[in-house]
Amino acid sequence: MIKVVVVEDNDTIREGLKILIDGTDGFSCVGVYSSYESMIKELELLIPDILLMDIGLPGINGIEGIKQVKTLLPDLTILVLTIYEENDLLFEALCAGASGYLVKMTPPAKFLETIQDAFNGGSSMNAKIAMSIIEKFKSRGNILTSEEKEILSELVAGSNFKAITDSMQISPESLKFHLRDIYKKLHFNSQLSIKIGVPQGKII
């Protein structure tokens, strides 16, 4: 059973997600909240597998919320709920510690599939995010492996996941784990930048 917590300030979307998740075998929505502040008081008691977090929350926003949650529960998988996939705030959220994202208007079957993939260690990524990651790591030497660089280049070129697995002759599972490791390095790099005093958002 995949236990999910939803933090979304839109009542209709929040309740719709609860119905979708609870109505699907193998999934359980263990908590729904309209703000970060109301959720964080109970998060450790709920012990979720997946946290779905809206970016544009009232009060403490999603990006700051992700940072605080990762400090409290560093191994928790967080997916960002977003309206637009092409959004600079989405990249900031991934740098903050999110493991992927979900566009709110995603069809139900694909929505649940993305949650399942995240639970199994996979991550989503679009061309703009791939380019941003390449730029962020450009001066960081060998932080990315040759396989990771190839995957990012393929994504920037517009290749979908199937085309990448065919081109690189790797399994879908291997691709998912490569993407997961790229995000982990992105999180670490961003946290390191903050600790040594590099302004957030600056390409390093």
C-alpha positions as CSV (number, residue, x, y, z in Angstrom):
1,M,0.0,0.0,0.0
2,I,1.4,3.4,-1.1
3,K,0.5,6.0,1.6
4,V,0.1,9.5,0.2
5,V,-0.3,12.9,1.8
6,V,-1.7,15.8,-0.3
7,V,-0.9,19.5,0.4
8,E,-3.0,21.6,-2.0
9,D,-4.9,24.9,-1.3
10,N,-7.5,24.4,-4.0
11,D,-10.4,22.6,-2.4
12,T,-11.7,20.9,-5.6
13,I,-8.3,19.6,-6.6
14,R,-7.4,18.5,-3.1
15,E,-10.6,16.5,-2.6
16,G,-10.5,15.2,-6.1
17,L,-7.0,13.8,-5.5
18,K,-8.1,12.2,-2.2
19,I,-11.0,10.4,-4.0
20,L,-8.7,9.3,-6.8
21,I,-6.0,7.9,-4.5
22,D,-8.4,6.3,-2.0
23,G,-10.4,4.8,-4.9
24,T,-7.5,2.9,-6.3
25,D,-6.2,-0.4,-5.1
26,G,-2.8,-0.2,-3.6
27,F,-3.0,3.4,-2.7
28,S,-4.2,5.2,0.4
29,C,-4.5,9.0,1.0
30,V,-3.6,9.3,4.7
31,G,-3.9,13.0,4.9
32,V,-5.1,16.1,3.0
33,Y,-4.1,19.7,3.9
34,S,-4.7,23.1,2.5
35,S,-1.4,24.5,3.9
36,Y,2.1,23.5,4.8
37,E,1.6,24.7,8.4
38,S,-1.4,22.4,9.0
39,M,0.4,19.4,7.4
40,I,3.8,19.6,9.1
41,K,2.2,19.2,12.6
42,E,1.1,15.7,11.7
43,L,3.5,14.5,9.0
44,E,5.8,12.4,11.3
45,L,2.7,10.6,12.7
46,L,1.4,9.8,9.3
47,I,4.6,8.2,8.0
48,P,3.7,8.6,4.3
49,D,5.5,7.1,1.3
50,I,4.8,10.0,-1.0
51,L,4.1,13.7,-0.3
52,L,2.3,15.7,-3.0
53,M,3.1,19.4,-2.4
54,D,1.7,22.3,-4.3
55,I,4.2,25.1,-5.0
56,G,1.9,28.1,-4.6
57,L,0.7,27.5,-1.1
58,P,-0.5,30.3,1.2
59,G,1.9,31.1,4.1
60,I,5.0,28.9,3.7
61,N,5.2,28.1,0.0
62,G,5.9,24.7,-1.5
63,I,9.6,25.4,-2.1
64,E,10.4,26.5,1.4
65,G,8.1,23.7,2.7
66,I,10.1,21.1,0.7
67,K,13.4,22.3,2.3
68,Q,11.9,22.0,5.8
69,V,10.4,18.6,5.2
70,K,13.7,17.2,3.8
71,T,15.5,18.5,6.9
72,L,12.9,16.6,9.1
73,L,12.5,13.5,6.9
74,P,15.4,13.4,4.4
75,D,14.3,10.1,2.8
76,L,10.7,11.1,2.1
77,T,9.8,11.2,-1.6
78,I,8.2,14.5,-2.5
79,L,6.4,15.2,-5.8
80,V,5.6,18.8,-6.7
81,L,2.0,19.6,-7.8
82,T,2.2,22.2,-10.6
83,I,-0.1,23.8,-13.2
84,Y,2.6,24.3,-15.8
85,E,5.4,21.9,-16.5
86,E,7.6,24.7,-18.1
87,N,8.0,26.7,-14.9
88,D,11.2,28.0,-13.3
89,L,9.7,27.5,-9.9
90,L,9.5,23.8,-10.7
91,F,13.3,23.6,-11.1
92,E,13.7,25.5,-7.8
93,A,11.5,22.9,-6.1
94,L,13.6,20.1,-7.5
95,C,16.8,21.8,-6.3
96,A,15.1,22.1,-2.9
97,G,14.7,18.3,-2.7
98,A,11.6,17.2,-4.7
99,S,12.0,13.9,-6.5
100,G,9.8,14.8,-9.4
101,Y,6.6,16.6,-10.4
102,L,3.0,16.1,-11.4
103,V,1.0,18.4,-13.6
104,K,-2.4,18.9,-12.0
105,M,-4.4,18.2,-15.1
106,T,-2.6,14.9,-15.8
107,P,-5.1,12.1,-16.7
108,P,-5.9,9.9,-13.6
109,A,-4.2,6.8,-14.8
110,K,-0.9,8.6,-15.7
111,F,-1.1,10.5,-12.4
112,L,-1.2,7.3,-10.4
113,E,1.5,5.8,-12.6
114,T,3.8,8.7,-11.8
115,I,3.2,8.2,-8.0
116,Q,3.9,4.5,-8.4
117,D,7.1,5.2,-10.4
118,A,8.3,7.7,-7.7
119,F,7.6,5.1,-5.0
120,N,9.7,2.6,-7.0
121,G,12.6,5.1,-7.3
122,G,11.8,6.7,-10.6
123,S,11.6,10.4,-11.5
124,S,10.1,12.6,-14.2
125,M,12.0,15.2,-16.2
126,N,11.3,17.5,-19.2
127,A,13.7,19.1,-21.7
128,K,13.8,22.4,-19.9
129,I,14.8,20.8,-16.6
130,A,17.4,18.7,-18.3
131,M,19.0,21.8,-19.8
132,S,18.9,23.6,-16.4
133,I,20.7,20.7,-14.8
134,I,23.3,20.6,-17.5
135,E,24.0,24.3,-17.0
136,K,24.1,23.9,-13.2
137,F,26.7,21.2,-13.4
138,K,28.7,22.6,-16.3
139,S,31.6,23.8,-14.1
140,R,31.4,20.9,-11.6
141,G,33.7,18.5,-13.3
142,N,32.8,14.8,-13.2
143,I,29.8,15.0,-10.9
144,L,27.6,13.5,-13.6
145,T,28.5,10.2,-15.1
146,S,28.8,9.7,-18.9
147,E,25.4,7.9,-18.9
148,E,23.8,10.7,-16.9
149,K,25.1,13.3,-19.4
150,E,23.9,11.3,-22.3
151,I,20.4,10.9,-20.8
152,L,20.2,14.7,-20.2
153,S,21.4,15.4,-23.7
154,E,18.7,13.1,-25.1
155,L,16.0,14.8,-23.1
156,V,17.1,18.2,-24.2
157,A,16.9,17.0,-27.8
158,G,13.3,16.0,-27.2
159,S,13.7,12.2,-26.9
160,N,11.1,10.4,-24.8
161,F,12.0,7.7,-22.3
162,K,11.4,4.8,-24.7
163,A,13.6,6.4,-27.3
164,I,16.3,6.9,-24.7
165,T,16.2,3.3,-23.5
166,D,16.3,2.1,-27.1
167,S,19.2,4.4,-28.0
168,M,21.3,3.6,-24.9
169,Q,20.2,-0.1,-24.8
170,I,19.2,0.1,-21.2
171,S,16.1,-1.0,-19.4
172,P,13.3,1.4,-18.3
173,E,14.3,0.5,-14.7
174,S,17.9,1.6,-15.3
175,L,16.7,4.9,-16.8
176,K,14.6,5.6,-13.8
177,F,17.5,5.0,-11.4
178,H,19.8,7.2,-13.5
179,L,17.2,10.0,-13.2
180,R,16.9,9.4,-9.5
181,D,20.6,9.7,-9.1
182,I,20.7,12.9,-11.2
183,Y,18.1,14.5,-8.9
184,K,20.0,13.3,-5.8
185,K,23.2,15.1,-7.1
186,L,21.1,18.1,-7.9
187,H,19.8,18.2,-4.3
188,F,23.2,17.8,-2.8
189,N,24.8,20.4,-5.1
190,S,22.1,22.9,-4.2
191,Q,22.4,22.3,-0.5
192,L,26.2,22.6,-0.7
193,S,25.9,25.9,-2.6
194,I,23.7,27.3,0.2
195,K,26.2,26.1,2.9
196,I,29.2,27.7,1.3
197,G,27.4,31.0,0.6
198,V,26.6,30.8,-3.1
199,P,23.3,32.7,-3.8
200,Q,20.4,30.4,-4.4
201,G,19.5,30.0,-8.1
202,K,23.0,31.1,-9.3
203,I,24.4,28.7,-12.0
204,I,27.6,27.2,-10.5
